[in-house]
Amino acid sequence: MKYLPSFLVILLSLAISNSAFAGLYDDWPDEAICLWLEQRPDHEGYLEENKKRELNCFKREDFSPRDFVHIPINIIMY
């Protein structure tokens, strides 16, 4: 029982370090990354993953980016 706090600290530090090395999009297939790029072609995370995996989504024949226009809505609540 006297080693329990040390064991918990080590376990917690290992859990944090393992999640720090895992990428956000590592578990997703290549097709999903390209599909997301079609929806948001200027998203930094998707572009970085496309470059990291060397997918070249923009050069595919079936790639058709959608024209996404963000229009902010001004809502006034009384």
N, C-alpha and C positions, 0 to 999 in steps of 0.2 A: 504493500500500500504506500510505502514511502517513495516509491519510484513512479507512482501514478501521475503526479504533476509534470515530471520531466518527460514521461512517455507522451502525455497529451500535447505538450509543447512541440515535441519532435514530430508527432503526427500532424499537427496543424501546420507546421512550417513546410512539411513535405506536400501537403495538400495545396497550399498556396503556391509553392514553387512549380508544381506540376501544371496547375492551371495557367500560370504565367507563360509557360512555353507553348501552350496549345493556341493555335490560331483560331480566330473567330469563325472562319469559313472552311476549316480543314475537313470537316465531316461531310460537307456538301459535295455532290458530284459536279463535274465540269459543266454539264448541260444546265444545271441550276444557275451557275455563275453567269453563263451567257444569257439565260433567260432574264435574270435580274438586270443585266446590262442593257437588254432591249427596253426594259421599263424605265431604267434610270441610267442613261449613258454617261452622265457626268458625275456619278457617285464615286467618291475617292476610294472607299473600301473595295468596291467591286472592280474598279480599274486596277488597283494594286494587286488584287487576287488574280485578275486576268494576266497581268504582267508576271507575277510570281510563278504561275502554272504554265506560262507560255501558251495560252489558249488561242490567242489571236481571234477572239470572238467577232471583231469588227470585219474581218476578212472572210468570214463564212458566207456561203451563198444564201443560206436560209436566215441570215441575221437581218432583222428589220427593226431599227430603233423606233420607239414611239416618241412622238413629240409631247414631252411632259412640260407643262407650263404651270408653275406654282403661282397661284393668285391668292395673296393673303386676304383674309376676310376680316374686316373691321366690325366687331360686335360691341355694341354699347349696352351694358346692362344697367338698368335703373333699380 
